[in-house]
């Protein structure tokens, strides 16, 4: 039994690496690893980033719930809170605005040879992670659990079949993508 679990973990790691490479390739092909495209999104002049993100959400949501239905994956939601979401979102936003990359796009930018991502972003991520790890015990005791909303998902929150929520969310996202398209954004 232990050998089977160990082999499954190796297979999962191989799939994670493979899909990570594919995801990075698609980010690069979509243009969202370029500084000017990301800055255009932040300035609300170029909506390429939001189109790629929303497309990935639809594909990911449908794929994950389909695999869940087949018994290939199980979801393990983590509890959330305002005490973790608000400071984390602010820190992410500040880093994103200052450097023009998020963790996913910075990896793609490094892969395509962007020196600003390699020399500025990667050290920044490492330093930020180190500071967070150092402060984590204090944050855990004081801030991170404030305003906890538990580990509930939208399909659990609205007691209906998860496919209604998934398909409604996908329909809404596809509607937004359609509106962006017809608006020429």
N, C-alpha and C positions, 0 to 999 in steps of 0.2 A: 504494500500500500504506500509506504513512504517513498519508494522508488518511483511509483506512478506519479505522485504529487510532485516530486523533484523534476521528473521529466516534463510534466505539464508546465511547471514554472519556466523551464528552459524554452519550451515551445512558445509560451507567452512572451518571454523576453525577445525571442527571435521575431515574432509577429510585431511586437512593440517597436523594435528597431526598424523593421521593414516599413511599417506604416508611418513611423516618424520620418523616414527618408522620403517616402512618397508625399507626405504632408509638406515637408520643407520644399520639395521640388515644386509642388503645386502653389505654395506661397510665392516662390520665386517667379514662376510662370505667370501668376496672377498680378505680379508687380508690387505686391505689398511688402516686399523686403527693401524697397527703394525709399530713401529718406524723403524725397520730394512728394511721393504718393502719400506717405503717412502724414506729412505736414499738411498736404492738401486736404486730407480728411479732417485733421484737427481744426483747420481753418474753414471747414464746410465748403470747400471748393472742389474737391474730388472725392467721390463716394465709392471708389474702388474698394477700399478697406471694408466698409460696412457691407458691401455686396458679397465679398468673399466670406466674411464672418457669417452672415446670415445664410449663405449657401451651405457653409460647413455645418451650421447648426441643424439645418433641415436634414442633410445627409446623415449626420451623426445621430440625431434623434431617431430617425427612422431605422437606421442600422442597428443601434443599440437595442431598441425595443423589439425589433425583429429577431435579433440574436437571443434576446432574453426569452422571447416566446418559444424559441427552439431549444431552450435550455443550455445554450452555449456560453452565456454569461449570466452573472447575477449582479444586481446593483447593491452597492454598499455606500449609502449616503452618509455624509458627515454632518454633525449638527452645526448649525450656523447661529450667528448672533450679530446684533448691531455693533457690539464692541469689537468684533473682528472685521466685519464687512466695511464699516465706514473708514477706520484708519487704514486698512489694507487697500481700499479703493483709492483713497487720497494719495497714499504712498505710490501706488501703481501709476496713478494719473500724473503725479509730479515727475516721476522718472520717465514716463512716456513723453510728456511735454518737453522736458529738458533735453532728452537724447533723441527722441523721434523714433524709438523702437520699443516694442514690448518683448517679453522673453521669447516668444515664438518667432517673431520677425527678426530679432537680433541674431538668433541662430542661423536663420536663412541668409541674413546679410553677411555674417561671417563666412558662411559657405560660399557666397558669391564674391568674396574678397573685399568687402567694405572695411577699410582700416579704422574708420571712426567707431564702428560696432565692435571690432576686435580690441582696439586699444582703449576705448572709453567705456563701452557698454559691458563687456565681459568682466573687467575689473570692478565696475560698479555693482554688477549683480553679485559677484563674490563678496565684496565688502558689505553690501546690504544684507546678504544672507548671514554673514558672520555676526553682524550687529544684531540681527533678529534672533539668531541662535543664542547669543549672549544674554539678550534681554528677555528671552522667552519665559523663563521661570517667573519673573516678576510680572510680565504681561498676563501670563496664565492665571496668576492669583488675583490680579487687579482689574484687568480690562476685557480680556477676550471673551468672557462668558456673559458680559452685561447685555441685556436685551435678547436673551437666547430665544430662538424660535425653533429649536429642536432639529431633528433630522427628517422632517416631513417633506415630501415632494408634492408638486401640484396635483398629480393624480391621486395621491393619498388625501390631500387637503379637500378636494372635491370628490366625495365618495362615489365615483363612477368609474367605468372601465378606462384603464390608462390610454387606450387607443383613441377615445374621444378627445382627450386632452392633447395627445400627441398630434393627431390629425388637425385639430383646431389651431394649435400653435403653428404647425407647418403651413396651414392655409393662410393664417395671418401674416406669416413671414413672406410667403410667396406673393401675397397681395402687396406688401411693402416693396418687395423687389420689382414687381410689375409697375407700381407707381413711380419708383425711381427711374425705371426704364423709359416710361412714356414721358416723364418730365425731362429726360435727357441728362440726368445726373449720374 
